[in-house]
Amino acid sequence: MSLPKFRVGDVVSWLSETGKIAGKVIDVHEMPFRLNSHRHNATQDDPHYEIACLKTGRVAYRKAKGLILERAAA
């Protein structure tokens, strides 16, 4: 089963401990990167998405698994 691919500008949501969170994809990482001394093993087959929360503006880094497309970019 192939994971969905999202684009910059897509609005996605996911479930967290506090409930459903929605955000806008602001970047797609397809190469490994470090952030706050944590290594993210992103690849072209399994990219990591940089998502800004619509409610708070905080940035999260998520994989496609668990993300739900709410609204595609125009």
PyMOL CGO cylinders between C-alpha atoms (Angstrom):
from pymol import cmd
from pymol.cgo import CYLINDER

trace = [
    CYLINDER, 0.00, 0.00, 0.00, 1.38, 3.37, -1.05, 0.3, 1, 1, 1, 1, 1, 1,
    CYLINDER, 1.38, 3.37, -1.05, 1.33, 6.28, 1.37, 0.3, 1, 1, 1, 1, 1, 1,
    CYLINDER, 1.33, 6.28, 1.37, -0.32, 9.51, 0.20, 0.3, 1, 1, 1, 1, 1, 1,
    CYLINDER, -0.32, 9.51, 0.20, 1.87, 12.37, -1.02, 0.3, 1, 1, 1, 1, 1, 1,
    CYLINDER, 1.87, 12.37, -1.02, 1.09, 15.88, 0.12, 0.3, 1, 1, 1, 1, 1, 1,
    CYLINDER, 1.09, 15.88, 0.12, 2.17, 19.20, -1.40, 0.3, 1, 1, 1, 1, 1, 1,
    CYLINDER, 2.17, 19.20, -1.40, 3.09, 22.58, 0.05, 0.3, 1, 1, 1, 1, 1, 1,
    CYLINDER, 3.09, 22.58, 0.05, -0.17, 24.43, 0.72, 0.3, 1, 1, 1, 1, 1, 1,
    CYLINDER, -0.17, 24.43, 0.72, -2.25, 21.32, 1.46, 0.3, 1, 1, 1, 1, 1, 1,
    CYLINDER, -2.25, 21.32, 1.46, -4.26, 21.43, 4.69, 0.3, 1, 1, 1, 1, 1, 1,
    CYLINDER, -4.26, 21.43, 4.69, -3.88, 18.18, 6.61, 0.3, 1, 1, 1, 1, 1, 1,
    CYLINDER, -3.88, 18.18, 6.61, -4.98, 16.89, 9.99, 0.3, 1, 1, 1, 1, 1, 1,
    CYLINDER, -4.98, 16.89, 9.99, -3.88, 14.21, 12.43, 0.3, 1, 1, 1, 1, 1, 1,
    CYLINDER, -3.88, 14.21, 12.43, -4.91, 12.86, 15.81, 0.3, 1, 1, 1, 1, 1, 1,
    CYLINDER, -4.91, 12.86, 15.81, -2.83, 13.72, 18.86, 0.3, 1, 1, 1, 1, 1, 1,
    CYLINDER, -2.83, 13.72, 18.86, -3.24, 13.15, 22.58, 0.3, 1, 1, 1, 1, 1, 1,
    CYLINDER, -3.24, 13.15, 22.58, -5.20, 16.41, 22.78, 0.3, 1, 1, 1, 1, 1, 1,
    CYLINDER, -5.20, 16.41, 22.78, -7.52, 15.68, 19.85, 0.3, 1, 1, 1, 1, 1, 1,
    CYLINDER, -7.52, 15.68, 19.85, -7.61, 16.47, 16.14, 0.3, 1, 1, 1, 1, 1, 1,
    CYLINDER, -7.61, 16.47, 16.14, -4.98, 18.96, 14.92, 0.3, 1, 1, 1, 1, 1, 1,
    CYLINDER, -4.98, 18.96, 14.92, -5.11, 20.73, 11.54, 0.3, 1, 1, 1, 1, 1, 1,
    CYLINDER, -5.11, 20.73, 11.54, -2.26, 22.49, 9.78, 0.3, 1, 1, 1, 1, 1, 1,
    CYLINDER, -2.26, 22.49, 9.78, -0.88, 23.65, 6.46, 0.3, 1, 1, 1, 1, 1, 1,
    CYLINDER, -0.88, 23.65, 6.46, 2.08, 21.91, 4.82, 0.3, 1, 1, 1, 1, 1, 1,
    CYLINDER, 2.08, 21.91, 4.82, 4.83, 24.52, 4.54, 0.3, 1, 1, 1, 1, 1, 1,
    CYLINDER, 4.83, 24.52, 4.54, 7.70, 22.28, 3.38, 0.3, 1, 1, 1, 1, 1, 1,
    CYLINDER, 7.70, 22.28, 3.38, 8.39, 18.73, 2.25, 0.3, 1, 1, 1, 1, 1, 1,
    CYLINDER, 8.39, 18.73, 2.25, 11.70, 17.15, 3.36, 0.3, 1, 1, 1, 1, 1, 1,
    CYLINDER, 11.70, 17.15, 3.36, 12.97, 14.31, 1.17, 0.3, 1, 1, 1, 1, 1, 1,
    CYLINDER, 12.97, 14.31, 1.17, 16.51, 14.09, 2.56, 0.3, 1, 1, 1, 1, 1, 1,
    CYLINDER, 16.51, 14.09, 2.56, 17.69, 13.36, 6.12, 0.3, 1, 1, 1, 1, 1, 1,
    CYLINDER, 17.69, 13.36, 6.12, 17.96, 16.48, 8.28, 0.3, 1, 1, 1, 1, 1, 1,
    CYLINDER, 17.96, 16.48, 8.28, 18.75, 17.46, 11.86, 0.3, 1, 1, 1, 1, 1, 1,
    CYLINDER, 18.75, 17.46, 11.86, 16.55, 19.65, 14.02, 0.3, 1, 1, 1, 1, 1, 1,
    CYLINDER, 16.55, 19.65, 14.02, 17.28, 20.43, 17.68, 0.3, 1, 1, 1, 1, 1, 1,
    CYLINDER, 17.28, 20.43, 17.68, 19.84, 17.59, 17.76, 0.3, 1, 1, 1, 1, 1, 1,
    CYLINDER, 19.84, 17.59, 17.76, 17.19, 15.12, 16.52, 0.3, 1, 1, 1, 1, 1, 1,
    CYLINDER, 17.19, 15.12, 16.52, 17.81, 13.30, 13.23, 0.3, 1, 1, 1, 1, 1, 1,
    CYLINDER, 17.81, 13.30, 13.23, 14.85, 12.98, 10.86, 0.3, 1, 1, 1, 1, 1, 1,
    CYLINDER, 14.85, 12.98, 10.86, 15.41, 10.15, 8.36, 0.3, 1, 1, 1, 1, 1, 1,
    CYLINDER, 15.41, 10.15, 8.36, 13.37, 11.56, 5.51, 0.3, 1, 1, 1, 1, 1, 1,
    CYLINDER, 13.37, 11.56, 5.51, 13.66, 10.00, 2.05, 0.3, 1, 1, 1, 1, 1, 1,
    CYLINDER, 13.66, 10.00, 2.05, 11.94, 10.50, -1.31, 0.3, 1, 1, 1, 1, 1, 1,
    CYLINDER, 11.94, 10.50, -1.31, 9.87, 7.37, -0.63, 0.3, 1, 1, 1, 1, 1, 1,
    CYLINDER, 9.87, 7.37, -0.63, 9.06, 8.42, 2.96, 0.3, 1, 1, 1, 1, 1, 1,
    CYLINDER, 9.06, 8.42, 2.96, 9.18, 12.24, 3.17, 0.3, 1, 1, 1, 1, 1, 1,
    CYLINDER, 9.18, 12.24, 3.17, 8.67, 14.25, 6.34, 0.3, 1, 1, 1, 1, 1, 1,
    CYLINDER, 8.67, 14.25, 6.34, 6.22, 17.13, 6.19, 0.3, 1, 1, 1, 1, 1, 1,
    CYLINDER, 6.22, 17.13, 6.19, 6.77, 20.45, 7.94, 0.3, 1, 1, 1, 1, 1, 1,
    CYLINDER, 6.77, 20.45, 7.94, 3.32, 21.58, 9.04, 0.3, 1, 1, 1, 1, 1, 1,
    CYLINDER, 3.32, 21.58, 9.04, 2.23, 24.87, 10.65, 0.3, 1, 1, 1, 1, 1, 1,
    CYLINDER, 2.23, 24.87, 10.65, -0.72, 24.40, 13.01, 0.3, 1, 1, 1, 1, 1, 1,
    CYLINDER, -0.72, 24.40, 13.01, -3.70, 26.50, 11.88, 0.3, 1, 1, 1, 1, 1, 1,
    CYLINDER, -3.70, 26.50, 11.88, -4.70, 27.32, 15.46, 0.3, 1, 1, 1, 1, 1, 1,
    CYLINDER, -4.70, 27.32, 15.46, -1.36, 28.11, 17.15, 0.3, 1, 1, 1, 1, 1, 1,
    CYLINDER, -1.36, 28.11, 17.15, 1.15, 28.50, 14.30, 0.3, 1, 1, 1, 1, 1, 1,
    CYLINDER, 1.15, 28.50, 14.30, 3.50, 25.99, 15.95, 0.3, 1, 1, 1, 1, 1, 1,
    CYLINDER, 3.50, 25.99, 15.95, 5.46, 23.82, 13.54, 0.3, 1, 1, 1, 1, 1, 1,
    CYLINDER, 5.46, 23.82, 13.54, 5.34, 20.02, 13.58, 0.3, 1, 1, 1, 1, 1, 1,
    CYLINDER, 5.34, 20.02, 13.58, 7.27, 17.48, 11.52, 0.3, 1, 1, 1, 1, 1, 1,
    CYLINDER, 7.27, 17.48, 11.52, 5.18, 14.47, 10.54, 0.3, 1, 1, 1, 1, 1, 1,
    CYLINDER, 5.18, 14.47, 10.54, 5.33, 11.47, 8.22, 0.3, 1, 1, 1, 1, 1, 1,
    CYLINDER, 5.33, 11.47, 8.22, 2.51, 10.75, 5.77, 0.3, 1, 1, 1, 1, 1, 1,
    CYLINDER, 2.51, 10.75, 5.77, 1.25, 7.87, 7.90, 0.3, 1, 1, 1, 1, 1, 1,
    CYLINDER, 1.25, 7.87, 7.90, -1.50, 9.25, 10.08, 0.3, 1, 1, 1, 1, 1, 1,
    CYLINDER, -1.50, 9.25, 10.08, -2.03, 12.45, 8.07, 0.3, 1, 1, 1, 1, 1, 1,
    CYLINDER, -2.03, 12.45, 8.07, -5.42, 13.08, 6.50, 0.3, 1, 1, 1, 1, 1, 1,
    CYLINDER, -5.42, 13.08, 6.50, -5.89, 15.48, 3.57, 0.3, 1, 1, 1, 1, 1, 1,
    CYLINDER, -5.89, 15.48, 3.57, -8.53, 18.06, 4.53, 0.3, 1, 1, 1, 1, 1, 1,
    CYLINDER, -8.53, 18.06, 4.53, -8.08, 20.49, 1.62, 0.3, 1, 1, 1, 1, 1, 1,
    CYLINDER, -8.08, 20.49, 1.62, -5.74, 20.31, -1.37, 0.3, 1, 1, 1, 1, 1, 1,
    CYLINDER, -5.74, 20.31, -1.37, -3.63, 23.32, -2.33, 0.3, 1, 1, 1, 1, 1, 1,
    CYLINDER, -3.63, 23.32, -2.33, -5.19, 25.50, -5.02, 0.3, 1, 1, 1, 1, 1, 1,
]
cmd.load_cgo(trace, "trace")
